[in-house]
Amino acid sequence: MADATPIEEEYLERIYRFEEAGKKRVKTTALAKDLKISPASVTEMISGSLSRKELVDYKPYKGVKLTEKGRRIASSLIRKHRLAEKLLVDVVGVKWDDAHQEACKLEHALSEDVVDKIDDALGKPESCPHGNVIPDSKGNVKPDNSTSLTNLEPPQTVEVTRISNEETEILNQLCSLGILPGVKLKLVQKTPLDGPVLVDLGKCQIALGHDIAKLIRVRPA
């Protein structure tokens, strides 16, 4: 991890998450929105130290992607983060929707040796409490056969596999609705032009905003 500062690591981790969601290159505007900073600050970082250290491949007006070196660092951080979440939820008893923020505090401090011991102690879990895949010690990840709820056409019944965005506000909302990995729901209706998505949870029907619905990854039940 000596190749990147904590701030640079945060950028690499965010880019990794975009790539994990299927983005080949991440626009600076999207990254700025995710980091809640100005696009100019993002451009300065990715065209500056991250590019000089060969951690990213940046093309103006086209976006940024991780280099092999940058991906190694990012996948290690993601591994630490998601194993920390698993430890906090399964062992410590931290709430499902609070684990992400707590894991953010731990990921930069954990050594590789400690993370490997946590992995062994937890039985080498394949995913975090939110369903997202945990990279192995070499950065490898198992293929993800899920798709966004918004990519499907109603009516069909699906199982929630993961929540791709782990921000506390989003997790709180989904947790309060009972939409968690392993839950089955029926896609009832989609509104045109990225409007709300209607789902049936068995006891009730809920209209989800498009921005929330697209973060819910599912597979056929």
N, C-alpha and C positions, 0 to 999 in steps of 0.2 A: 504493500500500500504506500510505500515511500514515493511512488511515482505520481501521486496525486494528493492535493491538499483536501481537507474535509469539504470545502466549498466545491472544489472540482469533482469530488466523489459524488456530491449531491446531483450535479449536472449529469454525470455519467449514469447514475441510477435512474434519473428521470427519463433520459433518452432510451435506456434499456427497456423501461416500461412501455414507452411508445412503440418500440420495435416489437416487443412481446405482443402488443395489440395488433400487429400487422403492418405498421408503418415502415416503409423502406427508408425514407428520409423524413426527418422531423422539421417542420417549419419553425423558424425562430419565434414567430408570433404564437404558435401553439405552446412552445416551450415556455415562453414568457408568461402566458396565461396560467400554465400549470405551476410555475414557480412563484407567481404573483409578483413579478418584477417587470421592469420596462423591457421592450424588445431591444432597445439600444444596449442595455446591460448584458443581455443574453448574447447579442452579436459580439460584443467586446470580449466576453469570456471564451466563446467557442472559436472565434477567429484569432484569439490571443493565445493564452497559455495552453488550452486544450489542444489546439492545432500544433503549437510548437512542440508539445510533448508527444505528438502523434497518437493522441487518445481518441480523436475524432477526425472524420473526413467531412469538411465543410465546403459547400459550394453555394456562393451567394445566389439568392433568389430560388434555389432548389432545396436547400435545407441541409441538415446534418445527420450523419450516422456514425456509429461507433466503429473504430478500427478493431482489429483483433486484440491489440493490447488494451484498448479501452473496454472492450467487452469482457476481458478476463477480470479486470478490476470491478466492473459493474456487476458481473454475475456473482463474484465473491461477496459483494455488499448485499445483493439480493438474497443470497444463501444465508448470510448472517441475520438479516432482517427477518426472514420468514421462519427460520429456526427459533429466533428469539420470540416471535409471535406465538409459535407452537408451545414453547416452554412456558410463556407467560399465561396462556389460556389453559393448557392441559395440566400444568403442575402447580403454578402459582395461584391460579384462580382469577386472573384478570378478565374482565368482561370482553366478549368477542369484539365489540365495537370500540373498545379502548386500547386494544393491544397494538394497533398500528403506531399510534403516537408514542407509546412506551418503547416499542422496538426501535423507533427512530433514534432514541437516546442511547440505545445499546450498540447498534450495529457498527459504529465507528470505533468502539472501544474493545470489542471482542477480538481476540487473536484467532488465527486459523486453528491452532491446537485446541483451544477451548471450544470453538464451534464444532470441530470434529467429535469432541467428547459429548457435547450436547446432542449431536446427531445420533451417536451410538446410544446414549441414554434414552432417547425418545424412540428408539427402534427404527431409525432411518426413515422418517416420514417422507412421503412423496409430495405433500402439499401443506400449505399453511392453513390456519383456521378459516381463512376466507376462500380457500380452494385453489389458490395460485401455486404453480409448480415450484418446488424447491430445487435449484440446481445442485448437482452433486459436487464433490470436491474438485472436479476437473472442469466444472462449468457446464457440463452436459445437462440437458433437460429432456424429459420425455415429451413426445409429440402431444399437442393439445387438439383434441377432436371436438372441442366445443365451438359454438358460434354465438354471436350476440342475439339476444331475444328479438331485436329489431330487424334481424336479417330473415326471420321466418314469416311464413304466411299462415294466418288463422284459417280454420281452427285446428289446433294440435296441442297435445299434452307433452310437456317437457320436464326435465329435471334440472334444477339449478346446479351448476358445477363450480362456479367461482364468481367472485365480484372483482372486476378488473381494476377498479379504483378503490383504494383503501382509506380515503380521507374520512376522518371521524364523523363529519356531518352526514356524509352519504351512508356510512355504515350504520349510524344511529337510525336514520330514516328507514333503511331496509330491515334492520333488526326489529324495529317497532311494528313493521308490517308482517314480520314472520318470513321474510324472503331471505333464506340462508342456503348455503350449499347442502344438497341432499333433499331439499324441498321440491315436491312436484307441483306444478301449476299448469293451467290451461290457458293458452293464448287465444283469447276470444275475438278480439277486434283490433285492427290498426287504423289509425286516423291518417288520411293523406297529408302530405307536406310536413312530415316529421311532427305530427301531432301526437296526442296521448295514445298509449297502448293499454287496452283493457285486458286484464288477466283475472282468472278465477282461481282462488286459493282453496276452494272447497266450501268454506264457511261464508265466504263473501267474495265479491268482485271489486277490484281496485283499478283505478285509472292511473297509470304511471306516466310521468312526463317522458318524452323521447330521450332526453339527455340522461335520465336515470336508467331507463329501460335498456339503453345500448351498453350499459356497464354490466348488465346481468348476462353472464355466459351460461349457455344451456346446451343440453343434448337431448335427443328424443328419449322419452321415458319408456 
